[in-house]
Amino acid sequence: MISRQWAGVLKAKHAEEYMQHLKEELFPKLSSISGFCGASILRKDMEDAVEFLIITNWESMEAIRKFAGENPDLAVVPEEVQRMALQYDKQVRHYEVAYSYPDK
């Protein structure tokens, strides 16, 4: 399994709107892609902003390419999210999941 990780800092006033985007638009879209295994949203509230770390899990890099295209290291950040953000990763990080607990 491959873990794909992306981080961004959003304006605090857009935090709930972004969460809604993830839950209602992005994750359902990813769920329709063969090889998508699940996702997590990590959130850190800051003074005037909210940092998000989005982790998606995939069966393979081939499955990730179905979403991200031929260069899977580039972040896929829609314009609406770019407008909400103060800063965001232009590239993602991929890690092979060596072990998870409980082991399934």
N, C-alpha and C positions, 0 to 999 in steps of 0.2 A: 504494500500500500504506500502511496505517496501523499504526503501532507504538503499542501500549497498554502503559503502564508503571506498575507498582505496587511499593511498597517497604514492608517491615516488619522489625521487630527482634524476634527470637524468643529465648526462653530457650534457652541453649546445650543443655540436656538434651533439648530437643525438635527440634533441628535436623535430625537424621536422619529422625525421624518426619515432619516437614514435607516433606522431600525425597521421601520415599516417597509421601506424599499427592499431591504434584504429579505424580510420574511414573506412579503407578498409578491415580489417580482423576481429577484435574483434566485433565491433558493428553489422556488417552484420550477424556474427555467433550468437550473442545474439538475434537478431531479429527473428531468426528461432525458438527460444524456446518459447513455449506457456507460457504466464505469464510475459514476458518481456515487460515493459512499456516505456522505454526510457533511455537516458543517457546524461550526461553533462561532459565536460572536463573543469576543472578550472586550470588555469596556472599562475604561479608566476615566473617571470624572476629574477634570482639572478646574482651575479657577474660572476661565471663560471659554473653555473648550472641552471636548471629549475625545480621547484617544480610543481608537478601535483597532483590534487585531482580529482579522477574519481568517479562519482556518477552514479549509475545505479538504476533504480526504477523497482520494481517487484510487482506482485499481491500478492505473498505469499512466505513464506520460502520454501514451496514445489517447487515453480517455481525456486527459487534460487538454490536448490539442483540439479535441472536438469543441471545446469551449473557447480556448484562448487563441487558437490559430497556430500557424507554423512556428512562431517564436513564443513558446509557452512561458518564457521568463519575463515577458512584458506584461505589465498589469493591464487588466481590462477595467477601465474606470469610465463609466458613462458621463457625458457632459453634465447631467443634473447633479451627479455626485461631486464632480470637480467644482461646481459652483458652491457647494456646501462646505468644501474643505478649505482649511488653512494650509495644510500640506499633506502629501500622500506619497506613498512609494510608487515610483515609476516601474520598478521591477519587483517581482515577487521572489520568495525563497521557496525552494522545494527540498523536502527531506524525505528520505525513505524511513518509514516507520519500522524501526528495528524490533520493537516490542511494545505492547500495550497491556495494561492490567485493568480488569481481569482479561486474560488472554482468551480471545473468542475464536 
